[in-house]
Amino acid sequence: GQQLNQSPQSMFIQEGEDVSMNCTSSSIFNTWLWYKQEPGEGPVLLIALYKAGELTSNGRLTAQFGITRKDSFLNISASIPSDVGIYFCAGTQGGSEKLVFGKGTKLTVNP
Amino acid sequence: GAVVSQHPSRVICKSGTSVKIECRSLDFQATTMFWYRQFPKQSLMLMATSNEGSKATYEQGVEKDKFLINHASLTLSTLTVTSAHPEDSSFYICSARVLRHGYTFGSGTRLTVV
């Protein structure tokens, strides 16, 4: 099936730094969703994007739905230790309700 | 709002036995739920789509006789791992689509087959 290319695979940053991660695809997506998953838990929705060009913020998080509908990025500003976790992008295509997931970005924040 | 409750969170069972995992939508009705499997350090892999009142749709390579899915009401979907074996040990997660809220996930079930 269609895969989302998510990068980077992992990040090691200092507390207070900004973070940026992105997902790209060779085909068009209708929605882009960004989730955070902590160990032993299910993914938690951070931001949902529904329109090309849409830029949405949720506290220190900002995400954008690319104009071409083939990419999305997530930025985290002024990182804190509790930002640690695995971030996944996900999206839907065509008329399908199935979510396609990226492989995740593991974020480590050093105090 | 839009909470999906998944139980149990952890289960250990003996080889050959069956395990049932429940997923409930607490404050909304879910005509469709999705079941995922996640291996350590990997992404979520869709196993099947559960449809209320009809048969589930399984992804290619997923054994429907081993992973029985029942979606008997608008608020409950269950996944039964039948005749479990150690290779079935994994993290299983359900989710439901909520209009304008994306997809809400349960908290997952860690299955260990010994």
Boltz contact constraints between the chains, C-beta under 6 A:
constraints:
  - contact:
      token1: [A, 33]
      token2: [B, 102]
      max_distance: 6.0
  - contact:
      token1: [A, 41]
      token2: [B, 107]
      max_distance: 6.0
  - contact:
      token1: [A, 42]
      token2: [B, 93]
      max_distance: 6.0
  - contact:
      token1: [A, 42]
      token2: [B, 105]
      max_distance: 6.0
  - contact:
      token1: [A, 42]
      token2: [B, 106]
      max_distance: 6.0
  - contact:
      token1: [A, 42]
      token2: [B, 107]
      max_distance: 6.0
  - contact:
      token1: [A, 42]
      token2: [B, 108]
      max_distance: 6.0
  - contact:
      token1: [A, 43]
      token2: [B, 105]
      max_distance: 6.0
  - contact:
      token1: [A, 45]
      token2: [B, 102]
      max_distance: 6.0
  - contact:
      token1: [A, 48]
      token2: [B, 102]
      max_distance: 6.0
  - contact:
      token1: [A, 97]
      token2: [B, 97]
      max_distance: 6.0
  - contact:
      token1: [A, 99]
      token2: [B, 103]
      max_distance: 6.0
  - contact:
      token1: [A, 101]
      token2: [B, 43]
      max_distance: 6.0
  - contact:
      token1: [A, 101]
      token2: [B, 44]
      max_distance: 6.0
  - contact:
      token1: [A, 103]
      token2: [B, 43]
      max_distance: 6.0
  - contact:
      token1: [A, 104]
      token2: [B, 43]
      max_distance: 6.0
